[in-house]
Amino acid sequence: MINVAELELLQSALARLAEGYEQMPDFTPDFDVDKVTDVIGRVAERMHDNYPYYHPLYAGQMLKPPHAIARIAYAMSLWVNPNNHALDGGKASSALEKECVVELGQMFGWDKPLGHLTGGGTMANLEALWIAGRLRPGKRIIASEQAHYTHKRISEVLGLPFSPIQVDYDGRLKLDHIEDLLAVDDVGTIVATLGNTGLGAVDPLPEILVLAKKYGVRVHADAAYGGYFGLANTLHDHTRAAYDSLTDVDSIVIDPHKHGLQPYGCGCVLFRDADVGHFYKHDSPFTYFSSAELHLGEISLECSRPGASAVALWATQQLYPLQKGGEFAAWLDRSLTAARDFHQSLAASPMYQPLMPPELDIVVYFPTAADAITASKRSREVFAHAAQHHLHLAMIELPVDLVRHYVPDLTANADTLTCLRSVLMKPEHADWLASIINILESYEP
């Protein structure tokens, strides 16, 4: 968990940082070392009450540890504590953020997107749908039933109507249901998810764009979870087609704190048309006078934001450029391979039944049982059993009709079925599959 070299690099970085302020009169804030030692020790003990998110045996929720370079850069920047709202609060870190945004945009085929980092995907999606509402006042937002719940909640906050779109058995939204909603003529924006956080499914973006053009509506791509997978080399053809179509959407959200190796919180919102920036226009009597350059607060709904997030992301993207065929892309392919191998192992086991083949790196499955109630009970038992052996999983509640598409002989004595869900987002998961399977198969009903 702790690498001494990482601490040494942080100390070296802080010494290098201090060189930039040597001309200042000497001043070092003081603190009571003994009191801090006592409190920080108690904090460390309280932090024991967490799951081991950094470890490959954590295969539950989408919690990926930040890379060492992100941790070091983030921590180092805290000695300055820049604020990426106005340039006088975060001059260097604002410049780094702007460079990061350009590189993220180029990953989707956009040379000059308007965008900025956010506290996470929720805030990024809020801004995207806020702009959608300004461009299509009062018009409905529609998104997959398997899309993140934040879209419905954000629509309520913005005072916009919202409708869920039915999904097929692989968790992708149904095109015929989209067209039914579009025909009513009150839809302003379709949200396409790449991929959804429950099943890892990627919505059929090329076909969605055709419908959007036909009916004159906007398309927002929520790629908060899966956005980076466009760099991978081993996507299925239909998935690749969706990622290749991202260049034609109106806005994109991606979370570097998911697959981008960053600490929380680091999201990003991007707009293809930079002219939407005029919707953000506001006056401040004291904030934006230090420079005629663009202040990030002028194109953001958030005010104060940590410059540390931009520093960490910039450092990471310097070390691991966002390019196909690179080391970063290879890690994404390892996660895809791990998920597919895990699915095949579960299919070969008499003890478990996997559902849809993974499109990204999320696998959904449940213990073999004759009926839905028994299967749900066993899923909860496996969840607890695995945790006792230091393997941490997640659970998901799914309609029993969706499950029976993959297991027709299952008796549907309940409307829903509790399944197990594993997110294999760490590249190291590929090396730990045998250990994970052994723990799962040690469960006795």
C-alpha positions, 0 to 999 in steps of 0.5 A, a space after each residue: 500500500 505504501 511505497 517509500 519512494 513515493 514519499 521521497 518523491 513528494 519531499 523532492 517535489 516540495 523542495 523544488 516547489 520551494 525554490 520558486 519562492 526563495 525571493 520571499 521573506 522567510 515565513 513558515 507556518 508553525 503548528 504543535 507537532 505533538 498535538 498533530 501527531 496524536 490527532 493524525 494517528 487517530 485519523 489513521 486508525 479511523 481510516 481502517 474502517 474502509 474497504 481496501 479500494 487499492 487492492 485487486 481483491 476489491 472488485 466491487 464498486 468503481 473505485 480505482 486508486 489514483 496513480 502515484 504521480 497523481 497523488 504526489 502532484 496533488 499533495 505537492 500542490 496543496 502547499 500552495 492550495 491554488 483555486 482554479 476559479 480566477 487566475 489570481 487564485 490559481 494562475 499556474 494550475 489554471 493553465 495546466 487545466 486548460 491544457 488538460 481540457 484540450 487533450 481530453 477533447 482531442 481524445 474525442 476528436 475535438 480540437 478546441 472544445 469549451 470545457 473545464 474540470 469539475 468536482 465530479 460527474 454529477 456537476 459535469 452532467 448538471 452543466 451539460 443539461 443546464 446548457 441543453 435547457 438554455 438551448 431547448 427551453 422547457 424541452 424534455 430530457 430522455 435517458 436510459 433506464 440504466 443511465 445514472 440516476 443523476 440525470 433524472 435528479 438534475 432534470 428535476 433541479 433544472 425544472 425540465 421534464 424527464 423520461 426514462 428510455 426502455 433498455 434491451 436485454 444487454 442494458 442498451 436503450 431501445 431505439 424504437 422507444 426513443 423514436 416513440 418519445 421523439 414523435 411527441 415533439 417535446 424532447 430537447 436532449 437525448 442522453 447516451 451513456 458510454 457505458 452505464 454504471 450498473 451493467 457497463 453497457 454502451 448505448 448505440 450512439 450512431 443510431 441515436 445520432 441519426 434519430 437526433 438529426 431527424 428530429 432536431 434534438 441535442 445529444 449529450 454523451 455521459 461518458 463519465 465512467 467509460 469515456 477513456 475506453 475509446 483509446 482501447 484496441 479490443 472493443 467489440 465492433 458495435 462498441 467501437 462504432 459508438 466511441 468513434 461517433 462521439 465527435 458528433 455529439 453536442 457535449 461530453 462528460 468524462 470522469 478522470 477520477 474513474 479510469 483516469 487514475 485521479 483522486 476524487 473529485 475530478 470530472 470534466 464537461 466538454 462542449 463541441 460548440 465553444 459559443 455556448 460559453 456566453 450562457 455562463 456570462 456574469 459579472 463579478 466586482 472583484 474576481 476577474 480583473 487580474 488578467 484579460 485571459 479567460 478565467 475558468 470561473 467565467 465558463 463554470 457554474 462552480 466557483 472555488 475549485 481545487 487547482 490540485 485536481 488540474 495539477 495531478 491530471 496534467 502530471 498524469 497525462 504527461 506521464 501517460 499521454 492519451 493516445 491509442 497504442 500507449 501504455 495507458 491504453 494497454 491498461 484499459 485493454 487489460 481490464 477488458 480482457 480481465 472482464 471477458 476472462 472472468 465472464 468465461 470462468 463464471 460460465 464454466 462454473 456450475 456454481 454461478 450464472 453470468 448474465 450479458 457478456 461484458 461490453 466494458 469491464 463490468 461483470 454481472 452474475 449470480 449463484 446458480 439457483 432454481 428460482 429468483 428468491 433463492 438466487 437473491 438470497 444466495 447472492 447476499 450470502 456470497 457477498 458476505 462470504 467473499 468479504 470474510 475472505 477479503 474479496 469485496 463485491 457489489 450487488 445490483 437489483 435487476 428485473 427478473 425478466 432481464 435475468 431470465 433472458 439469459 437463464 430461461 429455466 429460472 422460476 420467476 417467483 419475484 419481480 427482481 433478482 439481486 445479482 452480484 456485480 464486479 468492476 474489474 477496472 484495475 489492470 492488475 485484476 487480470 492477474 488475480 482472477 484465479 484468486 477471485 474465482 477460488 474464493 467465489 467457489 469456496 461458498 457453500 449454499 
